[in-house]
Amino acid sequence: MDDVERTQRTRAPRWMRIAFGVSLALNLAVVGVLAGTFARFGGPPSRGPGMISYATPYVRALPRDDQREIFRAVRDQLPKDSNSRQARRALYAAMIEALKAEPFDPAQVETILDRQNTAALTVQSAAHAAWLAHVAAMSPEDRAAYADSVSEFMRRGKDKKPKPPKE
């Protein structure tokens, strides 16, 4: 058997090659739509350092630049080493080891939870202070408009923004 015969036998039928091409095109179209959606809408909502759910309406009702300003203020108030990503990961790693340990030591687990709670409370306190300082610096008119924005956020939710009026 020569090379020509072997090549003809091992090639996929034409309909299969067409189906593969169509499937590939559809997959690329889906990836393009998802990438376009994330590019247009910014992907999932960002969360500040240690934001607790009750604070979400207060922060999300602010303009994006104000949100960034508050998050920057929170980061500036926090101790540089205690709330780093590496420190938080180290606590999770310690918890995983403590959960796997035999014999199980509830006191060690409680110590790790206390350290994680202290770190979360530190972030929460810094966020409260930064948000309050920002709101206290607002004019009465700006505060009233902000209160309306919080109310609107509570009524509509985080993903539904009011549509601009048609002209």
matplotlib code that plots the C-alpha trace (Angstrom):
import matplotlib.pyplot as plt

x = [0.0, 1.5, 1.3, -1.6, -3.9, -3.0, -3.7, -7.1, -8.1, -7.2, -8.8, -12.1, -15.1, -16.0, -19.1, -17.2, -14.6, -17.4, -19.1, -15.8, -15.3, -18.9, -18.4, -15.2, -16.7, -19.6, -17.2, -15.2, -18.4, -19.4, -15.9, -16.1, -19.5, -18.3, -15.1, -17.1, -19.5, -16.7, -15.0, -18.1, -19.5, -16.2, -16.9, -18.1, -18.5, -15.4, -15.3, -13.3, -11.0, -13.2, -16.5, -19.4, -22.7, -24.6, -22.2, -22.7, -25.6, -23.7, -20.6, -22.2, -24.5, -21.4, -19.9, -17.0, -14.3, -15.6, -15.6, -12.0, -11.1, -12.6, -10.9, -7.6, -8.2, -8.9, -5.7, -3.7, -5.2, -4.4, -1.1, 1.0, 1.9, -1.0, -3.7, -1.6, -2.8, 0.1, -0.9, -4.5, -3.4, -1.1, -4.0, -6.1, -3.2, -2.8, -6.6, -6.4, -3.5, -5.4, -8.5, -6.4, -4.4, -4.9, -5.7, -7.9, -7.2, -10.2, -8.2, -5.8, -8.7, -10.3, -7.0, -6.8, -10.5, -9.8, -6.9, -9.0, -11.8, -9.4, -8.1, -11.6, -12.6, -9.6, -10.6, -14.2, -13.2, -11.0, -13.8, -16.3, -13.9, -13.1, -16.8, -17.9, -15.1, -16.2, -19.9, -19.1, -17.2, -20.3, -22.5, -26.1, -27.3, -24.7, -25.7, -29.4, -28.6, -26.4, -29.3, -31.5, -28.9, -28.7, -32.5, -32.5, -29.9, -31.9, -35.0, -33.5, -30.5, -26.9, -27.2, -30.1, -29.4, -32.1, -32.4, -31.8, -34.9, -35.5, -35.2]
y = [0.0, 3.3, 6.7, 8.1, 5.2, 5.5, 9.2, 8.8, 6.1, 8.0, 11.4, 12.2, 12.4, 15.9, 16.2, 15.5, 18.2, 20.7, 19.8, 20.3, 23.7, 24.8, 23.5, 25.4, 28.6, 28.3, 27.8, 30.8, 32.8, 31.9, 32.8, 36.1, 36.9, 36.1, 38.2, 41.1, 41.0, 41.0, 43.8, 45.9, 45.4, 44.9, 41.3, 40.3, 43.1, 43.9, 43.6, 45.8, 44.4, 42.4, 44.1, 42.7, 42.3, 44.9, 47.5, 46.7, 49.2, 52.0, 51.4, 50.5, 53.5, 55.7, 56.7, 54.4, 57.0, 57.5, 53.7, 53.5, 56.4, 54.7, 51.4, 53.2, 54.8, 51.4, 50.0, 52.9, 52.5, 48.8, 47.5, 46.5, 43.0, 41.7, 41.9, 41.0, 38.3, 36.1, 36.5, 35.6, 32.6, 31.5, 31.5, 29.4, 27.0, 26.7, 26.0, 23.2, 21.6, 21.9, 20.3, 17.4, 16.9, 13.8, 14.2, 17.1, 20.2, 22.4, 25.0, 25.4, 25.8, 28.4, 30.3, 30.5, 31.6, 34.3, 35.6, 35.6, 37.3, 40.0, 40.6, 40.9, 43.3, 45.4, 45.7, 46.4, 49.2, 50.8, 50.6, 52.2, 55.0, 55.7, 55.6, 57.8, 60.3, 60.4, 60.9, 63.5, 65.5, 65.6, 68.7, 68.4, 68.2, 65.6, 63.5, 63.7, 62.6, 59.8, 58.7, 58.6, 56.4, 54.0, 53.8, 53.2, 50.5, 48.8, 48.9, 47.7, 45.7, 45.8, 44.6, 46.7, 50.3, 52.7, 53.1, 56.6, 58.4, 58.3, 61.6]
z = [0.0, -1.0, 0.8, -1.4, -0.5, 3.3, 3.3, 1.6, 4.1, 7.2, 6.3, 8.0, 5.7, 4.4, 6.4, 9.6, 8.8, 8.1, 11.4, 13.2, 11.6, 12.5, 16.1, 16.4, 15.1, 17.6, 20.5, 19.5, 19.2, 22.7, 24.1, 22.2, 23.6, 27.2, 26.7, 25.3, 28.2, 30.7, 28.8, 28.6, 32.1, 34.0, 35.0, 38.5, 41.0, 42.8, 46.5, 48.9, 51.5, 53.9, 52.9, 54.9, 53.1, 55.1, 53.9, 50.2, 49.5, 51.2, 49.1, 45.8, 45.9, 45.7, 42.4, 41.3, 42.0, 45.5, 46.1, 45.0, 47.2, 50.2, 49.4, 49.1, 52.5, 54.0, 52.6, 53.9, 57.4, 57.7, 59.1, 56.1, 57.3, 59.3, 56.6, 53.6, 51.2, 52.4, 56.1, 55.3, 53.2, 56.0, 58.4, 56.0, 55.6, 59.4, 59.6, 57.0, 58.9, 62.2, 60.7, 59.4, 62.6, 64.7, 67.4, 66.6, 68.8, 69.1, 71.0, 68.1, 65.7, 68.0, 68.1, 64.3, 64.1, 66.6, 64.6, 61.4, 63.3, 64.6, 61.1, 59.7, 62.5, 61.8, 58.1, 59.0, 61.5, 58.9, 56.3, 58.7, 59.5, 55.8, 54.8, 57.6, 56.9, 53.2, 54.0, 56.7, 54.1, 51.8, 51.5, 52.8, 49.2, 48.2, 51.3, 50.4, 46.8, 48.2, 50.5, 47.5, 45.7, 48.7, 48.6, 44.9, 45.3, 48.0, 45.8, 42.5, 43.7, 42.7, 39.1, 38.0, 37.2, 36.3, 32.5, 31.2, 29.9, 26.2, 24.4]

ax = plt.figure().add_subplot(projection="3d")
ax.plot(x, y, z, "-o")
ax.set_aspect("equal")
plt.show()
